[in-house]
């Protein structure tokens, strides 16, 4: 892998993480406002893109748009702040609600194209009304595509220059299961295939995973999570904290029917999906609980093992997960190349929570990259 490719992959992963955080924040907002809506996540160019849509009447969602998109702009800033709070990095995430920006994009693209043609015809600059950054960018793209970007200006804005393109991401088809999946999932291989299909179809449609994850569902997600079974003792109870799109809980359940697994997730949209997955795959040893770790403490029986994957930095994750453990229990956090660094930074927090030992384990040797 070249440095450029690695950098591009890291950027995409970071933007997908922004989308996940934003989706969680917006899902909570919809619950508070008692509004119905589905959340779609994508990556457009160098930005995460999140949309709130409705299959039916979207008039209620218009309350979140406001006059001339004023409420939408405010919500976008709040969502960016929510992302910044979790990641520590400034976000340029774009939010759309009820298709407002999509419709606006069409109108502005037509305006930009018309202005470009006018410039080409007359050779004179064209003045446009004051615009928001989003509006200026859309016009900029349309004008740049027409080859007249340097001659169109909006009052109070710098000259529109350069060339850019925004494309809608289309979910790629799910690749066939790799041969190693038969070895990992054994007699539940057919269920694993069905599970992958559900993630690629329903999971993407409901915004639980990004469409760009579909080509790498097997290697990056299903197999990566299933090999966690190597370090889970026999016959224990497990709580998967922040289960989200059911990872790592369901892959672990498919390969370890001796475990009693609880999928813990605070968002209704996700717990609905989790319950459907559990029922469709016949996972009788798996239960779904809606709630946050700190909320179920005391009502959920202590477990032998807590699992989690990419839900938060390790020190914060430990604050949620360690109190759910019974004495001498274990928390298993799936991390990537930053595991050593995160563990070092979290040692103080782990000691305060009563952890007596911590280490980095490498699993899946010879099975996953």
N, C-alpha and C positions, 0 to 999 in steps of 0.2 A: 504493500500500500504506500503510495507516495505521500509526501507531506501535505500536498494540496488536497488529495482525496481525504486524508485523515481530518484535515481542518474542516472540509465541507461536511463530513459526517458528524463531527463534534457540533458544528453550527446547527445542523438539522436536528440533532438530539436536543440541543438547548432550546430551540424554538418549539419543538414538540412538548418539552417539559413546561414551557411558558403556557402553551395551550391547555395542558392538563390542569395547571394551577388556576388559570382563568376560568376554566369550566367548573371547577369545584366552587370557586367564589360565586360565580353567576348562578349555579344551581342553588346555593344557599339563599341568594337574593330572591330567586323565583319562589322558593318555599316561603320566605318571609312575606313577600308581596301576594302570596296565594295566586300566582299566575302560572298557567300551563305553557310549556314550551320545550322543544328539544334543542339540544346544543350540538352544533357541528364544529369540528376543529380541523384546521388545515394549516399549511405553510405557503405563503404567497411571496415569492421573491426572498427578501431577507427579513420577513416579518411573520410572526405567528398570526393567524386569522381565526377568530371565533365568531360564530353566528348563533343567534337565538331565533329559531323558526317555529312555526306552528303548522300542523297538518290541516287544521280547520280554520275557523274564524280568527284572524290575527288582530282584531280590533283592540283586545285587551293589551296586547304587546305594544300597540301604538302609544300607550301611556309611557313606555320606556324610551320612546323616540322623541316625543315632544315636538313643539313647533320648530320647524326648520332644523330638526335633529339636535336641539339644544340639550335635551335630557340624555340622548345617546352619547353626545360628546362628553358630558359629565361622567356618565357610567364608564365610558372607555378610560377616562383618567383614573377613576377609582379602581378599575380592574388592573390597570398598569401598576398602580400603587400596591395592590394585593400581590401581584407577581414580584415586584421589587422587594416587598417585605419577606417573601419566601426565599428568593434567590440572591438578594443583595445587589442585583444588576438592574440597570435602567432598561425598561421594556418599551418597544415601539409597536406593541401588539395592536392589531386593528379589530374593532368590534362592530358587528352589524346586527341589527334587530329588525325582524319582520321584513327583511329584504330592502330596507331603506337605502343603504349605501349601494346595493346592487342596482337599484333603479336610478339612483343619483349618478352612478358611474356611467350608465347608458346615456343619460341626458348630457352629462359633461363631455363624454367622448364625442358625441355628436356636435356639441358646441366647439370643441377643440378642432375637430376635422373641418368644420365650417370656417372657423377663423383662419386655419392654415390655408385653405383654398382662397380665402379673401386676400391673404398676404401674397400668395403666389400670383394672384390675378393683378393686384394693384401695385405690389412692391412697397406698400406702406405698412407701418406697424398697426396692430389692432389692439385696442384697449378693452379689457374685460372688467367686470365688476369685482370688488374685493371678494376674496375667497379664503376658505379655511385651508390649512395645509393639505388635507385630504383632497379637497376640490382642485387645488393647484396641481397636485401630483397627477390626478386623472387627466386634466387638460394637458399638462406637460407631456404625458405619454402619448396622447392622441396627436398632438402637434408634432412631437418628435418623429412619430411614425410617418407623418406626412411630409417631413423634411423641411419644416419652417419654424423650428423651435426657437431660434434666436430672435424672431421678429414679433412674438406675441407676448404681451405683458399684462399683468394684472396690477391695478393701482396699489401702491404700497408693497409690491413684491419685487424680488429680483428677477432678472431676465430668466426665462425658462430655457434651459439648455440641456443638452445630453440626449441620450436615447435609453429608454427602459421599456420593459414589457412585463405584464403580470399575467400569468396563466393559471387557469383553474386546475388543481390537481385532480387526477382521475385515479381511482383505486385500481392498482394493478391486479391481475388475476393471482389467486393463491397457487403457488407452485406445488408440485407433487410432494408427498412426504418423503424425506430422505430415508435411505435404507436403515440408518442408525435408529430411526424412530421406532422401527419394529423391535429392535433390541431393548430400547428403553421402556416402551409402553407394554410390551409383551402381549398378553391376551386382551388388553384394553386398547390395542392399536386402532381398531375400527372406531372406537369411541373418541380416541384422540383425533382422528381425521375429521369426524363430525364436529368435534369441538373447534378445531381450526377453521372449519367452514363457517361455523356460527360467529366466530370472532371476525372473520373476513367479511361476512355479510351484515349481520345484526350489529356486531360491535362497531363497525365503521359507520353504519347508518345512524346509530344513536350517539356517535361522537365519543365512544369509549376508547377507541384507539384511532390513530391517524391512518389515512389511506396509504401512506407511504410505508407503513409497517407491514402491510400484507405480504409483500415478497419475502420478508425475513421473519415471518411468524414462527416458523419451525425452529430455525437456528437461534434466533435472538430471544424468543419468548417461551415456546412450549418446552423445548429440550433444555434450555437454560434453567428453567424452573423445575423441571422434573428431576434433574440430577441432584436437587437439594435433598432428595430422599436418602442419599448416601450418608448424611450426617444426622438424620432423624432416628432416634431409637425406636425399637419395636413397640407397638401397642400403646403409644402415648396420646395425650390430648394436645391439640395444636390450635392456636388462634392466629389467623392471617390478618394482621392489622392493616387497614386501608386497602382492602382487597381489590377495589377498583374494577378492572375488567376481568377479575378472577385469577390474577397472577400474583404469587405462585401457587395459591391455594388449590385450584382445580387440577393443574398438571400433577401436583403432589398427590392429590386424592386419586387420580387415575392410576398411579403406579403403587400406591400404598393403601390398600383397603383395610389394613389393620389399624389405621389411625382414626381418631375421632376429631374431625376438623371443623372449626367455626370460622366462617368468613365474616369479618367485621368491617362494615363500611357505613359511613354516615349519610350518604346521599341516596335519596329515594330512587332516582333514575338508575343508579348502579345496583342497588339491592334488588330492584325488580329484575334486572338482567341476570344477576347472580342466581336468584331463585329459579328463573327459567332454565338456566344452564344446569343447575343441580337436578331439576326434575327431568329434563330432556335426556340427560346422561345417566339417570338412575343412580345417583351418588347418595345412597341411603346413609352413609356415614359422614355426610356433610350437612351442616346447618348454616343458615344465613341470619345474621343479627344486624339490625340497623342501629348505628350509634357510633360515637367517638370513644376512643379507648378510655379517656378520663371519665366519660359518662357511664360506662358499663362496669367500672371498677366497683366491686362489692356485689353486683348482681350477676356477673358472669363468673362462674367457678374458676379459680386459678388453674392454669394449664401448665403442662410440662415444657412446651415449646411455643414461642412466639416467632412468627415469620413476618417478613416485610420486604418489599422490593420498591426502591426508588420513590418512596413517599416523602422523605425528608432527610436532612443531614443526620448523621448517626447520633449526635448528642441529643437532638430533639426527639428522634425516634426512640431512643432509650428511655426518655422521660415518659413516653406513651406506653412502650412495650414492657419494660422491666416490671412495673407494678402489677401486671397481669399474670406474672409467673408465680408458681408455687415455689417453696424453698428448693434450692438447687436446680431450678429450671434453667432453660437456655433460650436466649434470643438469637435467632439466625437472620441476619440482614444481608440480602443479596446486593452486593456492590461490585463495581467494576475496578478499573485501574487505580481509582482513588482510595481504595479500601484501607491501605496502610496509613495514608495521610489522615483520613477521617477518624480512624481508630486512635491515632496519636492525639488528635485534637479533642476527642471525646473522653479520654481516660479519666479526667477529673470528674466529669458528669457521671460516668459509670460508677466511680468509687462512691460518690455521694448517694447513689441509688442502691448501694449495697452489692454491686457486682464484685465477685472475688477473683474472676479471671476473664481475660479477653484475648482473642487471637484472630488471625486471618487464616482461613482454611481455603484451599483451592480444591474445587470439586469438578466432576465431569471430565477428568483427564482422559483424553483419547476419544471422548464422545462429543464434546462441544469445544468450539474455539475460544 
